[in-house]
Amino acid sequence: MGVNERTGQYHVEINGLTAPQSPEATRICKEDLNEVSARRLLNLPQYWRV
């Protein structure tokens, strides 16, 4: 995993996964990743609690 310092984008590689082969699969993957990112950001306050 890495972070692009200029854009703030994360880069994650998972061994064994392949790129989506159709536009529909690409769209679904992007939507799912956006949902995961949004849920993570919404739950950040729980990680800051001591």
N, CA, C and O atoms as a GROMACS GRO file, in nm:
protein
  200
    1MET      N    1   0.085  -0.117   0.000
    1MET     CA    2   0.000   0.000   0.000
    1MET      C    3   0.090   0.123   0.000
    1MET      O    4   0.195   0.125   0.064
    2GLY      N    5   0.046   0.223  -0.072
    2GLY     CA    6   0.121   0.347  -0.076
    2GLY      C    7   0.028   0.465  -0.093
    2GLY      O    8  -0.090   0.450  -0.125
    3VAL      N    9   0.082   0.584  -0.069
    3VAL     CA   10   0.005   0.706  -0.083
    3VAL      C   11   0.080   0.799  -0.178
    3VAL      O   12   0.200   0.821  -0.163
    4ASN      N   13   0.008   0.854  -0.275
    4ASN     CA   14   0.064   0.953  -0.365
    4ASN      C   15   0.062   1.086  -0.290
    4ASN      O   16  -0.045   1.141  -0.264
    5GLU      N   17   0.179   1.136  -0.254
    5GLU     CA   18   0.190   1.259  -0.174
    5GLU      C   19   0.127   1.379  -0.244
    5GLU      O   20   0.070   1.466  -0.178
    6ARG      N   21   0.137   1.384  -0.376
    6ARG     CA   22   0.085   1.498  -0.451
    6ARG      C   23  -0.067   1.500  -0.455
    6ARG      O   24  -0.128   1.606  -0.438
    7THR      N   25  -0.130   1.383  -0.477
    7THR     CA   26  -0.275   1.379  -0.493
    7THR      C   27  -0.348   1.329  -0.369
    7THR      O   28  -0.468   1.351  -0.355
    8GLY      N   29  -0.276   1.262  -0.279
    8GLY     CA   30  -0.340   1.205  -0.161
    8GLY      C   31  -0.411   1.074  -0.188
    8GLY      O   32  -0.480   1.021  -0.100
    9GLN      N   33  -0.395   1.020  -0.308
    9GLN     CA   34  -0.460   0.895  -0.342
    9GLN      C   35  -0.383   0.776  -0.285
    9GLN      O   36  -0.260   0.777  -0.279
   10TYR      N   37  -0.459   0.674  -0.244
   10TYR     CA   38  -0.400   0.550  -0.194
   10TYR      C   39  -0.386   0.452  -0.309
   10TYR      O   40  -0.466   0.450  -0.402
   11HIS      N   41  -0.282   0.371  -0.301
   11HIS     CA   42  -0.259   0.265  -0.399
   11HIS      C   43  -0.246   0.136  -0.321
   11HIS      O   44  -0.156   0.120  -0.238
   12VAL      N   45  -0.338   0.042  -0.348
   12VAL     CA   46  -0.338  -0.085  -0.277
   12VAL      C   47  -0.329  -0.197  -0.379
   12VAL      O   48  -0.401  -0.196  -0.479
   13GLU      N   49  -0.242  -0.293  -0.355
   13GLU     CA   50  -0.232  -0.411  -0.439
   13GLU      C   51  -0.263  -0.533  -0.356
   13GLU      O   52  -0.210  -0.549  -0.246
   14ILE      N   53  -0.348  -0.619  -0.409
   14ILE     CA   54  -0.382  -0.744  -0.340
   14ILE      C   55  -0.341  -0.857  -0.432
   14ILE      O   56  -0.390  -0.868  -0.544
   15ASN      N   57  -0.250  -0.941  -0.385
   15ASN     CA   58  -0.196  -1.050  -0.464
   15ASN      C   59  -0.309  -1.143  -0.510
   15ASN      O   60  -0.392  -1.184  -0.430
   16GLY      N   61  -0.312  -1.175  -0.639
   16GLY     CA   62  -0.409  -1.269  -0.692
   16GLY      C   63  -0.531  -1.204  -0.756
   16GLY      O   64  -0.607  -1.272  -0.825
   17LEU      N   65  -0.551  -1.075  -0.735
   17LEU     CA   66  -0.664  -1.007  -0.798
   17LEU      C   67  -0.625  -0.960  -0.937
   17LEU      O   68  -0.510  -0.926  -0.963
   18THR      N   69  -0.723  -0.957  -1.024
   18THR     CA   70  -0.699  -0.906  -1.159
   18THR      C   71  -0.788  -0.785  -1.183
   18THR      O   72  -0.886  -0.764  -1.113
   19ALA      N   73  -0.753  -0.707  -1.282
   19ALA     CA   74  -0.831  -0.589  -1.317
   19ALA      C   75  -0.965  -0.632  -1.376
   19ALA      O   76  -0.972  -0.736  -1.443
   20PRO      N   77  -1.070  -0.556  -1.354
   20PRO     CA   78  -1.200  -0.588  -1.414
   20PRO      C   79  -1.188  -0.592  -1.566
   20PRO      O   80  -1.115  -0.514  -1.626
   21GLN      N   81  -1.262  -0.684  -1.628
   21GLN     CA   82  -1.250  -0.706  -1.772
   21GLN      C   83  -1.360  -0.638  -1.854
   21GLN      O   84  -1.356  -0.641  -1.977
   22SER      N   85  -1.459  -0.578  -1.787
   22SER     CA   86  -1.566  -0.512  -1.862
   22SER      C   87  -1.596  -0.376  -1.799
   22SER      O   88  -1.563  -0.352  -1.682
   23PRO      N   89  -1.657  -0.287  -1.875
   23PRO     CA   90  -1.694  -0.156  -1.819
   23PRO      C   91  -1.788  -0.169  -1.699
   23PRO      O   92  -1.777  -0.093  -1.603
   24GLU      N   93  -1.880  -0.264  -1.705
   24GLU     CA   94  -1.975  -0.285  -1.594
   24GLU      C   95  -1.900  -0.329  -1.467
   24GLU      O   96  -1.928  -0.280  -1.358
   25ALA      N   97  -1.806  -0.422  -1.483
   25ALA     CA   98  -1.728  -0.469  -1.368
   25ALA      C   99  -1.644  -0.355  -1.311
   25ALA      O  100  -1.629  -0.343  -1.189
   26THR      N  101  -1.588  -0.271  -1.398
   26THR     CA  102  -1.509  -0.156  -1.353
   26THR      C  103  -1.596  -0.060  -1.272
   26THR      O  104  -1.555  -0.011  -1.167
   27ARG      N  105  -1.716  -0.034  -1.322
   27ARG     CA  106  -1.809   0.056  -1.251
   27ARG      C  107  -1.844   0.001  -1.114
   27ARG      O  108  -1.843   0.074  -1.015
   28ILE      N  109  -1.874  -0.128  -1.107
   28ILE     CA  110  -1.911  -0.190  -0.979
   28ILE      C  111  -1.794  -0.182  -0.880
   28ILE      O  112  -1.815  -0.151  -0.763
   29CYS      N  113  -1.674  -0.211  -0.927
   29CYS     CA  114  -1.557  -0.204  -0.839
   29CYS      C  115  -1.535  -0.063  -0.786
   29CYS      O  116  -1.507  -0.045  -0.668
   30LYS      N  117  -1.547   0.038  -0.873
   30LYS     CA  118  -1.529   0.176  -0.830
   30LYS      C  119  -1.633   0.215  -0.726
   30LYS      O  120  -1.601   0.279  -0.626
   31GLU      N  121  -1.759   0.176  -0.750
   31GLU     CA  122  -1.865   0.210  -0.654
   31GLU      C  123  -1.842   0.142  -0.519
   31GLU      O  124  -1.860   0.204  -0.414
   32ASP      N  125  -1.801   0.015  -0.523
   32ASP     CA  126  -1.775  -0.057  -0.399
   32ASP      C  127  -1.658   0.006  -0.323
   32ASP      O  128  -1.665   0.021  -0.201
   33LEU      N  129  -1.552   0.041  -0.393
   33LEU     CA  130  -1.437   0.103  -0.327
   33LEU      C  131  -1.472   0.239  -0.269
   33LEU      O  132  -1.426   0.276  -0.161
   34ASN      N  133  -1.554   0.315  -0.342
   34ASN     CA  134  -1.599   0.444  -0.290
   34ASN      C  135  -1.681   0.426  -0.163
   34ASN      O  136  -1.669   0.504  -0.069
   35GLU      N  137  -1.765   0.324  -0.161
   35GLU     CA  138  -1.847   0.297  -0.042
   35GLU      C  139  -1.760   0.257   0.077
   35GLU      O  140  -1.782   0.302   0.189
   36VAL      N  141  -1.661   0.173   0.053
   36VAL     CA  142  -1.570   0.132   0.160
   36VAL      C  143  -1.496   0.254   0.215
   36VAL      O  144  -1.482   0.269   0.336
   37SER      N  145  -1.447   0.340   0.126
   37SER     CA  146  -1.375   0.460   0.169
   37SER      C  147  -1.465   0.553   0.250
   37SER      O  148  -1.423   0.606   0.352
   38ALA      N  149  -1.587   0.572   0.204
   38ALA     CA  150  -1.680   0.660   0.274
   38ALA      C  151  -1.713   0.605   0.413
   38ALA      O  152  -1.716   0.680   0.511
   39ARG      N  153  -1.737   0.475   0.422
   39ARG     CA  154  -1.766   0.416   0.554
   39ARG      C  155  -1.648   0.430   0.648
   39ARG      O  156  -1.665   0.456   0.768
   40ARG      N  157  -1.530   0.414   0.595
   40ARG     CA  158  -1.409   0.429   0.678
   40ARG      C  159  -1.399   0.572   0.731
   40ARG      O  160  -1.370   0.592   0.849
   41LEU      N  161  -1.423   0.670   0.645
   41LEU     CA  162  -1.416   0.810   0.689
   41LEU      C  163  -1.525   0.842   0.790
   41LEU      O  164  -1.501   0.918   0.883
   42LEU      N  165  -1.643   0.786   0.772
   42LEU     CA  166  -1.752   0.812   0.865
   42LEU      C  167  -1.724   0.751   1.002
   42LEU      O  168  -1.777   0.800   1.102
   43ASN      N  169  -1.643   0.647   1.007
   43ASN     CA  170  -1.614   0.579   1.133
   43ASN      C  171  -1.485   0.625   1.198
   43ASN      O  172  -1.446   0.571   1.302
   44LEU      N  173  -1.417   0.724   1.141
   44LEU     CA  174  -1.290   0.770   1.198
   44LEU      C  175  -1.301   0.814   1.343
   44LEU      O  176  -1.211   0.782   1.422
   45PRO      N  177  -1.405   0.887   1.384
   45PRO     CA  178  -1.411   0.930   1.525
   45PRO      C  179  -1.400   0.815   1.625
   45PRO      O  180  -1.346   0.834   1.734
   46GLN      N  181  -1.448   0.698   1.591
   46GLN     CA  182  -1.439   0.586   1.685
   46GLN      C  183  -1.294   0.543   1.706
   46GLN      O  184  -1.261   0.488   1.810
   47TYR      N  185  -1.207   0.567   1.607
   47TYR     CA  186  -1.067   0.532   1.621
   47TYR      C  187  -0.990   0.636   1.704
   47TYR      O  188  -0.883   0.606   1.759
   48TRP      N  189  -1.044   0.755   1.714
   48TRP     CA  190  -0.976   0.860   1.789
   48TRP      C  191  -1.007   0.854   1.937
   48TRP      O  192  -0.938   0.916   2.017
   49ARG      N  193  -1.109   0.780   1.975
   49ARG     CA  194  -1.144   0.769   2.118
   49ARG      C  195  -1.036   0.693   2.193
   49ARG      O  196  -0.976   0.599   2.142
   50VAL      N  197  -1.015   0.736   2.315
   50VAL     CA  198  -0.911   0.669   2.396
   50VAL      C  199  -0.976   0.574   2.491
   50VAL      O  200  -0.907   0.507   2.569
   0.00000   0.00000   0.00000
